[in-house]
Amino acid sequence: MSVREKGLRAKQILEDDIFQEVVQSTRQGLMAQWHLTDYNATSERENLYMQSKGLDEVVRGLRSIVDAWTMQDRKQERKSTKRRR
């Protein structure tokens, strides 16, 4: 899969209503569970925190793929603009 194809697919995923809904509800669920844990339940709280960070990494990874595609696309546009001059 090319950088462009990956970027387009990652962008579609990030903009997908169902994906956004799942990410939001998962974040809210994790925060609700975290707030309901006992203050001294360190292991459980750390586990919930790590789950939240894992979700953030998935979203960040998709955004990174989109950014790589965008940067490559801009480089190609600049090169083609320079050639026309």
N, C-alpha and C positions, 0 to 999 in steps of 0.2 A: 504494500500500500504506500502510495506517495505521501509526502508531507502535506500536500494540498488535500488529498482524499482524507487523510487522518484529521486534518484541521476542520474540514467541512463536517465530518462525522461527529467530532467532539463538540463542535458548535451546535449541531442539531440536538445532541444529547443535552447539553447545558440549557438550551432553549425549550426543551420538551416540557410541557406542562406536568405530565405525570412524574418525570424525573424530579422537577422542582418541588412538587408536592411531597414526594417520598423523602427527599432530603430535608425539607422543612419539618415534616412530621417526625422524622427520625431524630432531628436535633431537639425538637420540643420534648419528645419522649425521653430522651437521654437526660435532658435538663430536669424534667419532672422527677425522674427516678433519682437523680443526684440530690435534689432538694428533699426528697423523702427519706434518704438514708440517714442513719444516725451519724452524728458528727464524728464519732470514734470509729466508724466503719471504714477505715482507711483503705483497705484492700478493695472493697466494693466501689468506693468513690474513685479510686485510681483507675479501676477497670472501666467505669463509665466515662471518665475523662479520656482515657486512651481510645475508647470507641468513638468518641466525639472527634478526637484528633484524626483518627483513621478516616472518618467521613470527610473531614476537611481536606485530607490528602488526596482523596479520590477527586473531589471537585477541583482542587488546585492542579492535579495532574491533567485533567481535561482542559483547564484554562491554559496550562503551559503548552499543550499541543496546539491549541488555537493561536496562541501568541507566536509559536514557532512558524506556523503557516503564514500568519499575517506579516511577520518580519521578512520571510522569504519572498512573499508576494510583493512587498514594498521594494525589496532589493531588485527584483526582476523588473518592476515598473521603472525604477530609476535608470537601470541599465538600458532599457528600451527607449527611454526618453533621451538619454545621452546619445544614443546611436542615431536618433532622428535629427539631431542638431548638426 
